[in-house]
Amino acid sequence: MTEHSATAPLICLASASPRRRELLHQLGIAHCVAAGDVDESERPGEAPRDYVLRLARAKAEAMAGDPAARGLPVLGADTAVVLDGVILGKPADAADSRRMLSLLAGREHQVLSAVALAYRNRCEARWSVSKVRFAPLSEADMDRYVASGEASGKAGGYAIQGLAAAFIEHLAGSYSGVMGLPLYETSLLLADAGIAAKSARQL
């Protein structure tokens, strides 16, 4: 568990993702980090939307009541890259990263991102969907990206905030959601729980 701010934390983030920590910091929400282990396997016949919502809730609920969460509301999140109704998970290796890039190249896919907040014996969740279109990619483009190592551990085998930004022709939806934490939906959940994100007027 690590502190992300010198200010007393308002919530516990149930994620070890540095991207989610940065995005939550962008909202001005001081937080601590305490992530548990959650089985991320898909269930037979489970729709992608149901999958991300289930995992976001599971991650939040797994830490709710855990001493590491300090009795704070717990925020969980999950993101999935979906192509033709099929979830592209985190690549197993370089060859799998290359396979995913070749599937995404020159096509539009969806990124579903869910966020859940466990507090006061309840767990509320919201989700967002974004459409991302990749430009056609050459063999050299894909080889260089895979060699960079950036795809490792990323849903769908790419990071929009990194080198893969050069592949994206069009984005309709939430940039932060594609990164892994939809800030609009997150701020609504926090507001419902009485936790105010820092507004532009307060900066």
HELIX and SHEET records of a PDB file:
HELIX    1   1 PRO A   18  GLN A   26  1                                   9    
HELIX    2   2 PRO A   48  MET A   63  1                                  16    
HELIX    3   3 PRO A   67  ALA A   69  5                                   3    
HELIX    4   4 ALA A   94  LEU A  104  1                                  11    
HELIX    5   5 GLU A  139  SER A  148  1                                  10    
HELIX    6   6 ALA A  155  GLY A  157  5                                   3    
HELIX    7   7 LEU A  163  PHE A  167  5                                   5    
HELIX    8   8 TYR A  175  MET A  179  1                                   5    
HELIX    9   9 LEU A  183  ASP A  192  1                                  10    
HELIX   10  10 ALA A  200  GLN A  202  5                                   3    
SHEET    1   A 4 HIS A  31  VAL A  33  0                                        
SHEET    2   A 4 ILE A  11  LEU A  13  1                                        
SHEET    3   A 4 VAL A  74  LEU A  83  1                                        
SHEET    4   A 4 VAL A  86  LEU A  88 -1                                        
SHEET    1   B 6 HIS A  31  VAL A  33  0                                        
SHEET    2   B 6 ILE A  11  LEU A  13  1                                        
SHEET    3   B 6 VAL A  74  LEU A  83  1                                        
SHEET    4   B 6 GLU A 108  TYR A 119 -1                                        
SHEET    5   B 6 ARG A 122  PHE A 134 -1                                        
SHEET    6   B 6 ILE A 168  ALA A 172 -1                                        
END                                                                             
